[in-house]
Amino acid sequence: DLEVIWAPDADSKLSGEVKGKTIYIYESEEEKAVNTLIHEFIDFLVSRALEPYISFANAMIKLLSDIAYRRKEETIETIVRLLTSQEGR
């Protein structure tokens, strides 16, 4: 399911990269291209192994952000009520 595209590009700032399930190799020299392919393949495997942890961390960040936002809004509303109830006195 993994595709490799060798697209030599002397102007590229990258030697290679992984995008989805495709490894792009930009090195024009064969030996450098092979080393880059090995590097990017290992990067692909390690990144895939880390995906569950990253998904979990992102879900926790979203949950905590939602809780913090609700608490902030509740606090603001409480302060507004306190300030507006003081105006009538």
PDB file with SEQRES, HELIX, SHEET and CRYST1 records, atoms N, CA, C and O in Angstrom:
SEQRES   1 A   89  ASP LEU GLU VAL ILE TRP ALA PRO ASP ALA ASP SER LYS          
SEQRES   2 A   89  LEU SER GLY GLU VAL LYS GLY LYS THR ILE TYR ILE TYR          
SEQRES   3 A   89  GLU SER GLU GLU GLU LYS ALA VAL ASN THR LEU ILE HIS          
SEQRES   4 A   89  GLU PHE ILE ASP PHE LEU VAL SER ARG ALA LEU GLU PRO          
SEQRES   5 A   89  TYR ILE SER PHE ALA ASN ALA MET ILE LYS LEU LEU SER          
SEQRES   6 A   89  ASP ILE ALA TYR ARG ARG LYS GLU GLU THR ILE GLU THR          
SEQRES   7 A   89  ILE VAL ARG LEU LEU THR SER GLN GLU GLY ARG                  
HELIX    1 AA1 GLU A   30  GLU A   87  1                                  58    
SHEET    1 AA1 3 GLU A   3  TRP A   6  0                                        
SHEET    2 AA1 3 THR A  22  ILE A  25  1                                        
SHEET    3 AA1 3 GLY A  16  LYS A  19 -1                                        
CRYST1    1.000    1.000    1.000  90.00  90.00  90.00 P 1           1          
ATOM      1  N   ASP A   1       0.802  -1.204   0.000  1.00  0.00           N  
ATOM      2  CA  ASP A   1       0.000   0.000   0.000  1.00  0.00           C  
ATOM      3  C   ASP A   1       0.846   1.271   0.000  1.00  0.00           C  
ATOM      4  O   ASP A   1       0.313   2.373  -0.126  1.00  0.00           O  
ATOM      5  N   LEU A   2       2.143   1.123   0.139  1.00  0.00           N  
ATOM      6  CA  LEU A   2       3.040   2.269   0.179  1.00  0.00           C  
ATOM      7  C   LEU A   2       3.641   2.474  -1.202  1.00  0.00           C  
ATOM      8  O   LEU A   2       4.137   1.530  -1.817  1.00  0.00           O  
ATOM      9  N   GLU A   3       3.597   3.704  -1.685  1.00  0.00           N  
ATOM     10  CA  GLU A   3       4.127   4.030  -3.006  1.00  0.00           C  
ATOM     11  C   GLU A   3       5.381   4.873  -2.842  1.00  0.00           C  
ATOM     12  O   GLU A   3       5.473   5.692  -1.927  1.00  0.00           O  
ATOM     13  N   VAL A   4       6.348   4.670  -3.732  1.00  0.00           N  
ATOM     14  CA  VAL A   4       7.575   5.467  -3.731  1.00  0.00           C  
ATOM     15  C   VAL A   4       7.676   6.177  -5.071  1.00  0.00           C  
ATOM     16  O   VAL A   4       7.548   5.565  -6.131  1.00  0.00           O  
ATOM     17  N   ILE A   5       7.910   7.482  -4.998  1.00  0.00           N  
ATOM     18  CA  ILE A   5       8.091   8.271  -6.213  1.00  0.00           C  
ATOM     19  C   ILE A   5       9.461   8.934  -6.144  1.00  0.00           C  
ATOM     20  O   ILE A   5       9.754   9.705  -5.231  1.00  0.00           O  
ATOM     21  N   TRP A   6      10.285   8.618  -7.125  1.00  0.00           N  
ATOM     22  CA  TRP A   6      11.600   9.248  -7.217  1.00  0.00           C  
ATOM     23  C   TRP A   6      11.462  10.396  -8.198  1.00  0.00           C  
ATOM     24  O   TRP A   6      11.303  10.185  -9.400  1.00  0.00           O  
ATOM     25  N   ALA A   7      11.524  11.595  -7.682  1.00  0.00           N  
ATOM     26  CA  ALA A   7      11.356  12.799  -8.494  1.00  0.00           C  
ATOM     27  C   ALA A   7      12.527  13.732  -8.215  1.00  0.00           C  
ATOM     28  O   ALA A   7      12.384  14.705  -7.474  1.00  0.00           O  
ATOM     29  N   PRO A   8      13.694  13.438  -8.810  1.00  0.00           N  
ATOM     30  CA  PRO A   8      14.876  14.258  -8.534  1.00  0.00           C  
ATOM     31  C   PRO A   8      14.599  15.745  -8.747  1.00  0.00           C  
ATOM     32  O   PRO A   8      14.051  16.159  -9.769  1.00  0.00           O  
ATOM     33  N   ASP A   9      14.995  16.531  -7.749  1.00  0.00           N  
ATOM     34  CA  ASP A   9      14.763  17.978  -7.804  1.00  0.00           C  
ATOM     35  C   ASP A   9      15.924  18.666  -7.096  1.00  0.00           C  
ATOM     36  O   ASP A   9      15.962  18.734  -5.867  1.00  0.00           O  
ATOM     37  N   ALA A  10      16.860  19.168  -7.873  1.00  0.00           N  
ATOM     38  CA  ALA A  10      18.054  19.807  -7.315  1.00  0.00           C  
ATOM     39  C   ALA A  10      17.710  21.053  -6.507  1.00  0.00           C  
ATOM     40  O   ALA A  10      18.475  21.440  -5.624  1.00  0.00           O  
ATOM     41  N   ASP A  11      16.582  21.683  -6.790  1.00  0.00           N  
ATOM     42  CA  ASP A  11      16.190  22.908  -6.088  1.00  0.00           C  
ATOM     43  C   ASP A  11      15.416  22.645  -4.793  1.00  0.00           C  
ATOM     44  O   ASP A  11      15.149  23.574  -4.031  1.00  0.00           O  
ATOM     45  N   SER A  12      15.060  21.396  -4.546  1.00  0.00           N  
ATOM     46  CA  SER A  12      14.279  21.076  -3.352  1.00  0.00           C  
ATOM     47  C   SER A  12      15.124  21.241  -2.093  1.00  0.00           C  
ATOM     48  O   SER A  12      16.300  20.877  -2.062  1.00  0.00           O  
ATOM     49  N   LYS A  13      14.500  21.797  -1.057  1.00  0.00           N  
ATOM     50  CA  LYS A  13      15.177  21.937   0.233  1.00  0.00           C  
ATOM     51  C   LYS A  13      15.147  20.619   1.001  1.00  0.00           C  
ATOM     52  O   LYS A  13      15.871  20.450   1.983  1.00  0.00           O  
ATOM     53  N   LEU A  14      14.314  19.692   0.554  1.00  0.00           N  
ATOM     54  CA  LEU A  14      14.178  18.389   1.207  1.00  0.00           C  
ATOM     55  C   LEU A  14      14.849  17.307   0.378  1.00  0.00           C  
ATOM     56  O   LEU A  14      14.878  17.377  -0.851  1.00  0.00           O  
ATOM     57  N   SER A  15      15.389  16.302   1.063  1.00  0.00           N  
ATOM     58  CA  SER A  15      15.922  15.132   0.362  1.00  0.00           C  
ATOM     59  C   SER A  15      14.796  14.172   0.013  1.00  0.00           C  
ATOM     60  O   SER A  15      14.857  13.438  -0.973  1.00  0.00           O  
ATOM     61  N   GLY A  16      13.756  14.201   0.860  1.00  0.00           N  
ATOM     62  CA  GLY A  16      12.600  13.345   0.653  1.00  0.00           C  
ATOM     63  C   GLY A  16      11.557  13.658   1.695  1.00  0.00           C  
ATOM     64  O   GLY A  16      11.813  14.405   2.639  1.00  0.00           O  
ATOM     65  N   GLU A  17      10.378  13.085   1.526  1.00  0.00           N  
ATOM     66  CA  GLU A  17       9.303  13.294   2.496  1.00  0.00           C  
ATOM     67  C   GLU A  17       8.243  12.220   2.327  1.00  0.00           C  
ATOM     68  O   GLU A  17       8.146  11.558   1.294  1.00  0.00           O  
ATOM     69  N   VAL A  18       7.453  12.074   3.381  1.00  0.00           N  
ATOM     70  CA  VAL A  18       6.323  11.152   3.352  1.00  0.00           C  
ATOM     71  C   VAL A  18       5.058  11.993   3.348  1.00  0.00           C  
ATOM     72  O   VAL A  18       4.868  12.850   4.210  1.00  0.00           O  
ATOM     73  N   LYS A  19       4.202  11.743   2.378  1.00  0.00           N  
ATOM     74  CA  LYS A  19       2.886  12.391   2.310  1.00  0.00           C  
ATOM     75  C   LYS A  19       1.856  11.276   2.194  1.00  0.00           C  
ATOM     76  O   LYS A  19       1.749  10.607   1.166  1.00  0.00           O  
ATOM     77  N   GLY A  20       1.103  11.095   3.273  1.00  0.00           N  
ATOM     78  CA  GLY A  20       0.117  10.012   3.273  1.00  0.00           C  
ATOM     79  C   GLY A  20       0.810   8.671   3.156  1.00  0.00           C  
ATOM     80  O   GLY A  20       1.627   8.309   4.003  1.00  0.00           O  
ATOM     81  N   LYS A  21       0.485   7.938   2.111  1.00  0.00           N  
ATOM     82  CA  LYS A  21       1.102   6.627   1.895  1.00  0.00           C  
ATOM     83  C   LYS A  21       2.060   6.658   0.711  1.00  0.00           C  
ATOM     84  O   LYS A  21       2.267   5.653   0.032  1.00  0.00           O  
ATOM     85  N   THR A  22       2.640   7.835   0.478  1.00  0.00           N  
ATOM     86  CA  THR A  22       3.601   7.985  -0.608  1.00  0.00           C  
ATOM     87  C   THR A  22       4.897   8.573  -0.073  1.00  0.00           C  
ATOM     88  O   THR A  22       4.891   9.566   0.655  1.00  0.00           O  
ATOM     89  N   ILE A  23       6.010   7.946  -0.445  1.00  0.00           N  
ATOM     90  CA  ILE A  23       7.327   8.473  -0.111  1.00  0.00           C  
ATOM     91  C   ILE A  23       7.869   9.148  -1.365  1.00  0.00           C  
ATOM     92  O   ILE A  23       7.973   8.528  -2.423  1.00  0.00           O  
ATOM     93  N   TYR A  24       8.210  10.417  -1.233  1.00  0.00           N  
ATOM     94  CA  TYR A  24       8.803  11.174  -2.328  1.00  0.00           C  
ATOM     95  C   TYR A  24      10.300  11.309  -2.069  1.00  0.00           C  
ATOM     96  O   TYR A  24      10.713  11.697  -0.977  1.00  0.00           O  
ATOM     97  N   ILE A  25      11.100  10.991  -3.065  1.00  0.00           N  
ATOM     98  CA  ILE A  25      12.550  11.119  -2.976  1.00  0.00           C  
ATOM     99  C   ILE A  25      12.979  12.172  -3.990  1.00  0.00           C  
ATOM    100  O   ILE A  25      12.676  12.064  -5.178  1.00  0.00           O  
ATOM    101  N   TYR A  26      13.690  13.194  -3.508  1.00  0.00           N  
ATOM    102  CA  TYR A  26      14.089  14.309  -4.366  1.00  0.00           C  
ATOM    103  C   TYR A  26      15.572  14.299  -4.717  1.00  0.00           C  
ATOM    104  O   TYR A  26      16.011  15.093  -5.549  1.00  0.00           O  
ATOM    105  N   GLU A  27      16.352  13.413  -4.095  1.00  0.00           N  
ATOM    106  CA  GLU A  27      17.786  13.327  -4.379  1.00  0.00           C  
ATOM    107  C   GLU A  27      18.001  12.812  -5.798  1.00  0.00           C  
ATOM    108  O   GLU A  27      17.300  11.909  -6.253  1.00  0.00           O  
ATOM    109  N   SER A  28      18.976  13.395  -6.491  1.00  0.00           N  
ATOM    110  CA  SER A  28      19.237  12.944  -7.856  1.00  0.00           C  
ATOM    111  C   SER A  28      20.317  11.862  -7.902  1.00  0.00           C  
ATOM    112  O   SER A  28      20.314  11.030  -8.809  1.00  0.00           O  
ATOM    113  N   GLU A  29      21.240  11.862  -6.936  1.00  0.00           N  
ATOM    114  CA  GLU A  29      22.270  10.823  -6.896  1.00  0.00           C  
ATOM    115  C   GLU A  29      21.669   9.536  -6.328  1.00  0.00           C  
ATOM    116  O   GLU A  29      20.981   9.555  -5.308  1.00  0.00           O  
ATOM    117  N   GLU A  30      21.939   8.429  -7.002  1.00  0.00           N  
ATOM    118  CA  GLU A  30      21.311   7.159  -6.628  1.00  0.00           C  
ATOM    119  C   GLU A  30      21.609   6.748  -5.182  1.00  0.00           C  
ATOM    120  O   GLU A  30      20.696   6.348  -4.460  1.00  0.00           O  
ATOM    121  N   GLU A  31      22.868   6.839  -4.751  1.00  0.00           N  
ATOM    122  CA  GLU A  31      23.218   6.415  -3.386  1.00  0.00           C  
ATOM    123  C   GLU A  31      22.507   7.276  -2.341  1.00  0.00           C  
ATOM    124  O   GLU A  31      21.998   6.761  -1.346  1.00  0.00           O  
ATOM    125  N   LYS A  32      22.475   8.585  -2.573  1.00  0.00           N  
ATOM    126  CA  LYS A  32      21.768   9.483  -1.650  1.00  0.00           C  
ATOM    127  C   LYS A  32      20.267   9.198  -1.674  1.00  0.00           C  
ATOM    128  O   LYS A  32      19.597   9.259  -0.643  1.00  0.00           O  
ATOM    129  N   ALA A  33      19.755   8.889  -2.851  1.00  0.00           N  
ATOM    130  CA  ALA A  33      18.326   8.590  -2.979  1.00  0.00           C  
ATOM    131  C   ALA A  33      17.962   7.331  -2.191  1.00  0.00           C  
ATOM    132  O   ALA A  33      16.923   7.290  -1.532  1.00  0.00           O  
ATOM    133  N   VAL A  34      18.812   6.307  -2.256  1.00  0.00           N  
ATOM    134  CA  VAL A  34      18.554   5.065  -1.517  1.00  0.00           C  
ATOM    135  C   VAL A  34      18.605   5.327  -0.016  1.00  0.00           C  
ATOM    136  O   VAL A  34      17.743   4.856   0.726  1.00  0.00           O  
ATOM    137  N   ASN A  35      19.617   6.082   0.438  1.00  0.00           N  
ATOM    138  CA  ASN A  35      19.710   6.414   1.864  1.00  0.00           C  
ATOM    139  C   ASN A  35      18.496   7.221   2.321  1.00  0.00           C  
ATOM    140  O   ASN A  35      17.978   7.009   3.418  1.00  0.00           O  
ATOM    141  N   THR A  36      18.053   8.136   1.481  1.00  0.00           N  
ATOM    142  CA  THR A  36      16.867   8.933   1.803  1.00  0.00           C  
ATOM    143  C   THR A  36      15.631   8.045   1.862  1.00  0.00           C  
ATOM    144  O   THR A  36      14.784   8.213   2.738  1.00  0.00           O  
ATOM    145  N   LEU A  37      15.526   7.101   0.932  1.00  0.00           N  
ATOM    146  CA  LEU A  37      14.396   6.170   0.935  1.00  0.00           C  
ATOM    147  C   LEU A  37      14.360   5.369   2.236  1.00  0.00           C  
ATOM    148  O   LEU A  37      13.299   5.208   2.839  1.00  0.00           O  
ATOM    149  N   ILE A  38      15.510   4.872   2.664  1.00  0.00           N  
ATOM    150  CA  ILE A  38      15.572   4.116   3.923  1.00  0.00           C  
ATOM    151  C   ILE A  38      15.132   5.000   5.083  1.00  0.00           C  
ATOM    152  O   ILE A  38      14.333   4.588   5.925  1.00  0.00           O  
ATOM    153  N   HIS A  39      15.660   6.213   5.116  1.00  0.00           N  
ATOM    154  CA  HIS A  39      15.304   7.169   6.178  1.00  0.00           C  
ATOM    155  C   HIS A  39      13.797   7.434   6.197  1.00  0.00           C  
ATOM    156  O   HIS A  39      13.163   7.372   7.250  1.00  0.00           O  
ATOM    157  N   GLU A  40      13.238   7.726   5.036  1.00  0.00           N  
ATOM    158  CA  GLU A  40      11.814   8.062   4.952  1.00  0.00           C  
ATOM    159  C   GLU A  40      10.930   6.849   5.252  1.00  0.00           C  
ATOM    160  O   GLU A  40       9.852   7.000   5.827  1.00  0.00           O  
ATOM    161  N   PHE A  41      11.375   5.654   4.870  1.00  0.00           N  
ATOM    162  CA  PHE A  41      10.604   4.452   5.179  1.00  0.00           C  
ATOM    163  C   PHE A  41      10.548   4.231   6.690  1.00  0.00           C  
ATOM    164  O   PHE A  41       9.490   3.922   7.238  1.00  0.00           O  
ATOM    165  N   ILE A  42      11.691   4.390   7.360  1.00  0.00           N  
ATOM    166  CA  ILE A  42      11.715   4.264   8.824  1.00  0.00           C  
ATOM    167  C   ILE A  42      10.844   5.342   9.453  1.00  0.00           C  
ATOM    168  O   ILE A  42      10.119   5.073  10.410  1.00  0.00           O  
ATOM    169  N   ASP A  43      10.909   6.557   8.924  1.00  0.00           N  
ATOM    170  CA  ASP A  43      10.055   7.651   9.415  1.00  0.00           C  
ATOM    171  C   ASP A  43       8.583   7.273   9.281  1.00  0.00           C  
ATOM    172  O   ASP A  43       7.790   7.519  10.190  1.00  0.00           O  
ATOM    173  N   PHE A  44       8.222   6.679   8.157  1.00  0.00           N  
ATOM    174  CA  PHE A  44       6.841   6.247   7.924  1.00  0.00           C  
ATOM    175  C   PHE A  44       6.407   5.229   8.977  1.00  0.00           C  
ATOM    176  O   PHE A  44       5.322   5.346   9.547  1.00  0.00           O  
ATOM    177  N   LEU A  45       7.256   4.228   9.236  1.00  0.00           N  
ATOM    178  CA  LEU A  45       6.914   3.185  10.207  1.00  0.00           C  
ATOM    179  C   LEU A  45       6.785   3.741  11.619  1.00  0.00           C  
ATOM    180  O   LEU A  45       5.840   3.414  12.336  1.00  0.00           O  
ATOM    181  N   VAL A  46       7.734   4.580  12.016  1.00  0.00           N  
ATOM    182  CA  VAL A  46       7.703   5.158  13.363  1.00  0.00           C  
ATOM    183  C   VAL A  46       6.495   6.073  13.514  1.00  0.00           C  
ATOM    184  O   VAL A  46       5.809   6.037  14.536  1.00  0.00           O  
ATOM    185  N   SER A  47       6.235   6.890  12.505  1.00  0.00           N  
ATOM    186  CA  SER A  47       5.084   7.802  12.560  1.00  0.00           C  
ATOM    187  C   SER A  47       3.782   7.026  12.672  1.00  0.00           C  
ATOM    188  O   SER A  47       2.878   7.419  13.409  1.00  0.00           O  
ATOM    189  N   ARG A  48       3.689   5.928  11.941  1.00  0.00           N  
ATOM    190  CA  ARG A  48       2.484   5.100  12.002  1.00  0.00           C  
ATOM    191  C   ARG A  48       2.302   4.500  13.391  1.00  0.00           C  
ATOM    192  O   ARG A  48       1.179   4.391  13.885  1.00  0.00           O  
ATOM    193  N   ALA A  49       3.406   4.113  14.015  1.00  0.00           N  
ATOM    194  CA  ALA A  49       3.334   3.553  15.369  1.00  0.00           C  
ATOM    195  C   ALA A  49       2.909   4.609  16.381  1.00  0.00           C  
ATOM    196  O   ALA A  49       2.272   4.284  17.383  1.00  0.00           O  
ATOM    197  N   LEU A  50       3.252   5.865  16.132  1.00  0.00           N  
ATOM    198  CA  LEU A  50       2.922   6.950  17.062  1.00  0.00           C  
ATOM    199  C   LEU A  50       1.511   7.503  16.885  1.00  0.00           C  
ATOM    200  O   LEU A  50       1.004   8.191  17.772  1.00  0.00           O  
ATOM    201  N   GLU A  51       0.876   7.214  15.761  1.00  0.00           N  
ATOM    202  CA  GLU A  51      -0.444   7.786  15.463  1.00  0.00           C  
ATOM    203  C   GLU A  51      -1.468   7.619  16.586  1.00  0.00           C  
ATOM    204  O   GLU A  51      -2.163   8.586  16.898  1.00  0.00           O  
ATOM    205  N   PRO A  52      -1.600   6.445  17.209  1.00  0.00           N  
ATOM    206  CA  PRO A  52      -2.596   6.324  18.289  1.00  0.00           C  
ATOM    207  C   PRO A  52      -2.322   7.275  19.453  1.00  0.00           C  
ATOM    208  O   PRO A  52      -3.252   7.836  20.032  1.00  0.00           O  
ATOM    209  N   TYR A  53      -1.059   7.452  19.790  1.00  0.00           N  
ATOM    210  CA  TYR A  53      -0.712   8.352  20.892  1.00  0.00           C  
ATOM    211  C   TYR A  53      -0.993   9.806  20.534  1.00  0.00           C  
ATOM    212  O   TYR A  53      -1.469  10.581  21.363  1.00  0.00           O  
ATOM    213  N   ILE A  54      -0.696  10.161  19.306  1.00  0.00           N  
ATOM    214  CA  ILE A  54      -0.957  11.529  18.851  1.00  0.00           C  
ATOM    215  C   ILE A  54      -2.459  11.789  18.816  1.00  0.00           C  
ATOM    216  O   ILE A  54      -2.914  12.855  19.230  1.00  0.00           O  
ATOM    217  N   SER A  55      -3.229  10.821  18.325  1.00  0.00           N  
ATOM    218  CA  SER A  55      -4.691  10.976  18.301  1.00  0.00           C  
ATOM    219  C   SER A  55      -5.246  11.125  19.709  1.00  0.00           C  
ATOM    220  O   SER A  55      -6.122  11.956  19.950  1.00  0.00           O  
ATOM    221  N   PHE A  56      -4.740  10.322  20.640  1.00  0.00           N  
ATOM    222  CA  PHE A  56      -5.184  10.400  22.028  1.00  0.00           C  
ATOM    223  C   PHE A  56      -4.839  11.762  22.626  1.00  0.00           C  
ATOM    224  O   PHE A  56      -5.682  12.395  23.262  1.00  0.00           O  
ATOM    225  N   ALA A  57      -3.606  12.209  22.422  1.00  0.00           N  
ATOM    226  CA  ALA A  57      -3.178  13.507  22.963  1.00  0.00           C  
ATOM    227  C   ALA A  57      -4.021  14.637  22.385  1.00  0.00           C  
ATOM    228  O   ALA A  57      -4.425  15.542  23.115  1.00  0.00           O  
ATOM    229  N   ASN A  58      -4.287  14.596  21.095  1.00  0.00           N  
ATOM    230  CA  ASN A  58      -5.114  15.639  20.470  1.00  0.00           C  
ATOM    231  C   ASN A  58      -6.537  15.625  21.016  1.00  0.00           C  
ATOM    232  O   ASN A  58      -7.132  16.683  21.223  1.00  0.00           O  
ATOM    233  N   ALA A  59      -7.084  14.437  21.250  1.00  0.00           N  
ATOM    234  CA  ALA A  59      -8.435  14.343  21.815  1.00  0.00           C  
ATOM    235  C   ALA A  59      -8.464  14.916  23.228  1.00  0.00           C  
ATOM    236  O   ALA A  59      -9.417  15.602  23.600  1.00  0.00           O  
ATOM    237  N   MET A  60      -7.428  14.641  24.014  1.00  0.00           N  
ATOM    238  CA  MET A  60      -7.363  15.175  25.383  1.00  0.00           C  
ATOM    239  C   MET A  60      -7.228  16.699  25.366  1.00  0.00           C  
ATOM    240  O   MET A  60      -7.857  17.394  26.164  1.00  0.00           O  
ATOM    241  N   ILE A  61      -6.406  17.206  24.454  1.00  0.00           N  
ATOM    242  CA  ILE A  61      -6.246  18.661  24.334  1.00  0.00           C  
ATOM    243  C   ILE A  61      -7.576  19.302  23.978  1.00  0.00           C  
ATOM    244  O   ILE A  61      -7.940  20.331  24.547  1.00  0.00           O  
ATOM    245  N   LYS A  62      -8.310  18.701  23.035  1.00  0.00           N  
ATOM    246  CA  LYS A  62      -9.615  19.256  22.652  1.00  0.00           C  
ATOM    247  C   LYS A  62     -10.578  19.226  23.825  1.00  0.00           C  
ATOM    248  O   LYS A  62     -11.274  20.208  24.083  1.00  0.00           O  
ATOM    249  N   LEU A  63     -10.624  18.114  24.536  1.00  0.00           N  
ATOM    250  CA  LEU A  63     -11.512  17.993  25.688  1.00  0.00           C  
ATOM    251  C   LEU A  63     -11.187  19.055  26.740  1.00  0.00           C  
ATOM    252  O   LEU A  63     -12.084  19.735  27.237  1.00  0.00           O  
ATOM    253  N   LEU A  64      -9.916  19.193  27.075  1.00  0.00           N  
ATOM    254  CA  LEU A  64      -9.516  20.184  28.076  1.00  0.00           C  
ATOM    255  C   LEU A  64      -9.784  21.608  27.598  1.00  0.00           C  
ATOM    256  O   LEU A  64     -10.173  22.467  28.390  1.00  0.00           O  
ATOM    257  N   SER A  65      -9.581  21.859  26.316  1.00  0.00           N  
ATOM    258  CA  SER A  65      -9.875  23.184  25.758  1.00  0.00           C  
ATOM    259  C   SER A  65     -11.362  23.498  25.859  1.00  0.00           C  
ATOM    260  O   SER A  65     -11.745  24.618  26.196  1.00  0.00           O  
ATOM    261  N   ASP A  66     -12.197  22.504  25.565  1.00  0.00           N  
ATOM    262  CA  ASP A  66     -13.649  22.700  25.671  1.00  0.00           C  
ATOM    263  C   ASP A  66     -14.062  22.983  27.116  1.00  0.00           C  
ATOM    264  O   ASP A  66     -14.886  23.862  27.371  1.00  0.00           O  
ATOM    265  N   ILE A  67     -13.491  22.240  28.051  1.00  0.00           N  
ATOM    266  CA  ILE A  67     -13.808  22.459  29.468  1.00  0.00           C  
ATOM    267  C   ILE A  67     -13.357  23.849  29.899  1.00  0.00           C  
ATOM    268  O   ILE A  67     -14.103  24.568  30.564  1.00  0.00           O  
ATOM    269  N   ALA A  68     -12.139  24.227  29.522  1.00  0.00           N  
ATOM    270  CA  ALA A  68     -11.618  25.550  29.893  1.00  0.00           C  
ATOM    271  C   ALA A  68     -12.477  26.658  29.294  1.00  0.00           C  
ATOM    272  O   ALA A  68     -12.749  27.658  29.957  1.00  0.00           O  
ATOM    273  N   TYR A  69     -12.907  26.486  28.037  1.00  0.00           N  
ATOM    274  CA  TYR A  69     -13.751  27.494  27.392  1.00  0.00           C  
ATOM    275  C   TYR A  69     -15.074  27.643  28.136  1.00  0.00           C  
ATOM    276  O   TYR A  69     -15.512  28.761  28.406  1.00  0.00           O  
ATOM    277  N   ARG A  70     -15.717  26.515  28.471  1.00  0.00           N  
ATOM    278  CA  ARG A  70     -16.991  26.576  29.201  1.00  0.00           C  
ATOM    279  C   ARG A  70     -16.822  27.265  30.551  1.00  0.00           C  
ATOM    280  O   ARG A  70     -17.647  28.093  30.937  1.00  0.00           O  
ATOM    281  N   ARG A  71     -15.763  26.926  31.263  1.00  0.00           N  
ATOM    282  CA  ARG A  71     -15.518  27.550  32.570  1.00  0.00           C  
ATOM    283  C   ARG A  71     -15.272  29.051  32.423  1.00  0.00           C  
ATOM    284  O   ARG A  71     -15.751  29.848  33.230  1.00  0.00           O  
ATOM    285  N   LYS A  72     -14.533  29.421  31.403  1.00  0.00           N  
ATOM    286  CA  LYS A  72     -14.268  30.840  31.159  1.00  0.00           C  
ATOM    287  C   LYS A  72     -15.567  31.577  30.889  1.00  0.00           C  
ATOM    288  O   LYS A  72     -15.806  32.645  31.451  1.00  0.00           O  
ATOM    289  N   GLU A  73     -16.403  31.015  30.035  1.00  0.00           N  
ATOM    290  CA  GLU A  73     -17.683  31.650  29.710  1.00  0.00           C  
ATOM    291  C   GLU A  73     -18.581  31.745  30.941  1.00  0.00           C  
ATOM    292  O   GLU A  73     -19.237  32.764  31.156  1.00  0.00           O  
ATOM    293  N   GLU A  74     -18.609  30.683  31.750  1.00  0.00           N  
ATOM    294  CA  GLU A  74     -19.408  30.722  32.986  1.00  0.00           C  
ATOM    295  C   GLU A  74     -18.895  31.811  33.925  1.00  0.00           C  
ATOM    296  O   GLU A  74     -19.686  32.522  34.545  1.00  0.00           O  
ATOM    297  N   THR A  75     -17.588  31.941  34.030  1.00  0.00           N  
ATOM    298  CA  THR A  75     -16.993  32.969  34.889  1.00  0.00           C  
ATOM    299  C   THR A  75     -17.341  34.362  34.389  1.00  0.00           C  
ATOM    300  O   THR A  75     -17.691  35.239  35.179  1.00  0.00           O  
ATOM    301  N   ILE A  76     -17.248  34.565  33.094  1.00  0.00           N  
ATOM    302  CA  ILE A  76     -17.593  35.867  32.514  1.00  0.00           C  
ATOM    303  C   ILE A  76     -19.051  36.196  32.788  1.00  0.00           C  
ATOM    304  O   ILE A  76     -19.375  37.314  33.188  1.00  0.00           O  
ATOM    305  N   GLU A  77     -19.933  35.223  32.575  1.00  0.00           N  
ATOM    306  CA  GLU A  77     -21.360  35.462  32.821  1.00  0.00           C  
ATOM    307  C   GLU A  77     -21.622  35.775  34.292  1.00  0.00           C  
ATOM    308  O   GLU A  77     -22.453  36.629  34.599  1.00  0.00           O  
ATOM    309  N   THR A  78     -20.935  35.107  35.192  1.00  0.00           N  
ATOM    310  CA  THR A  78     -21.087  35.397  36.624  1.00  0.00           C  
ATOM    311  C   THR A  78     -20.642  36.819  36.933  1.00  0.00           C  
ATOM    312  O   THR A  78     -21.321  37.536  37.668  1.00  0.00           O  
ATOM    313  N   ILE A  79     -19.517  37.229  36.382  1.00  0.00           N  
ATOM    314  CA  ILE A  79     -19.019  38.592  36.607  1.00  0.00           C  
ATOM    315  C   ILE A  79     -19.983  39.617  36.033  1.00  0.00           C  
ATOM    316  O   ILE A  79     -20.248  40.639  36.666  1.00  0.00           O  
ATOM    317  N   VAL A  80     -20.513  39.355  34.835  1.00  0.00           N  
ATOM    318  CA  VAL A  80     -21.483  40.274  34.222  1.00  0.00           C  
ATOM    319  C   VAL A  80     -22.711  40.403  35.115  1.00  0.00           C  
ATOM    320  O   VAL A  80     -23.193  41.512  35.348  1.00  0.00           O  
ATOM    321  N   ARG A  81     -23.222  39.280  35.614  1.00  0.00           N  
ATOM    322  CA  ARG A  81     -24.388  39.329  36.506  1.00  0.00           C  
ATOM    323  C   ARG A  81     -24.083  40.123  37.776  1.00  0.00           C  
ATOM    324  O   ARG A  81     -24.909  40.918  38.224  1.00  0.00           O  
ATOM    325  N   LEU A  82     -22.918  39.913  38.349  1.00  0.00           N  
ATOM    326  CA  LEU A  82     -22.533  40.654  39.557  1.00  0.00           C  
ATOM    327  C   LEU A  82     -22.441  42.156  39.281  1.00  0.00           C  
ATOM    328  O   LEU A  82     -22.917  42.971  40.072  1.00  0.00           O  
ATOM    329  N   LEU A  83     -21.832  42.506  38.166  1.00  0.00           N  
ATOM    330  CA  LEU A  83     -21.677  43.926  37.829  1.00  0.00           C  
ATOM    331  C   LEU A  83     -23.018  44.586  37.527  1.00  0.00           C  
ATOM    332  O   LEU A  83     -23.270  45.713  37.953  1.00  0.00           O  
ATOM    333  N   THR A  84     -23.870  43.889  36.797  1.00  0.00           N  
ATOM    334  CA  THR A  84     -25.157  44.492  36.439  1.00  0.00           C  
ATOM    335  C   THR A  84     -26.106  44.530  37.627  1.00  0.00           C  
ATOM    336  O   THR A  84     -26.965  45.409  37.694  1.00  0.00           O  
ATOM    337  N   SER A  85     -25.972  43.601  38.565  1.00  0.00           N  
ATOM    338  CA  SER A  85     -26.832  43.656  39.753  1.00  0.00           C  
ATOM    339  C   SER A  85     -26.386  44.778  40.689  1.00  0.00           C  
ATOM    340  O   SER A  85     -27.195  45.284  41.466  1.00  0.00           O  
ATOM    341  N   GLN A  86     -25.140  45.168  40.629  1.00  0.00           N  
ATOM    342  CA  GLN A  86     -24.627  46.266  41.456  1.00  0.00           C  
ATOM    343  C   GLN A  86     -25.088  47.620  40.927  1.00  0.00           C  
ATOM    344  O   GLN A  86     -25.207  48.578  41.691  1.00  0.00           O  
ATOM    345  N   GLU A  87     -25.348  47.702  39.620  1.00  0.00           N  
ATOM    346  CA  GLU A  87     -25.767  48.974  39.023  1.00  0.00           C  
ATOM    347  C   GLU A  87     -27.139  49.409  39.522  1.00  0.00           C  
ATOM    348  O   GLU A  87     -27.418  50.606  39.598  1.00  0.00           O  
ATOM    349  N   GLY A  88     -27.985  48.465  39.858  1.00  0.00           N  
ATOM    350  CA  GLY A  88     -29.336  48.796  40.300  1.00  0.00           C  
ATOM    351  C   GLY A  88     -29.405  49.282  41.737  1.00  0.00           C  
ATOM    352  O   GLY A  88     -30.481  49.678  42.183  1.00  0.00           O  
ATOM    353  N   ARG A  89     -28.344  49.269  42.456  1.00  0.00           N  
ATOM    354  CA  ARG A  89     -28.365  49.658  43.877  1.00  0.00           C  
ATOM    355  C   ARG A  89     -28.085  51.104  44.069  1.00  0.00           C  
ATOM    356  O   ARG A  89     -28.067  51.584  45.202  1.00  0.00           O  
TER     357      ARG A  89                                                      
END                                                                             
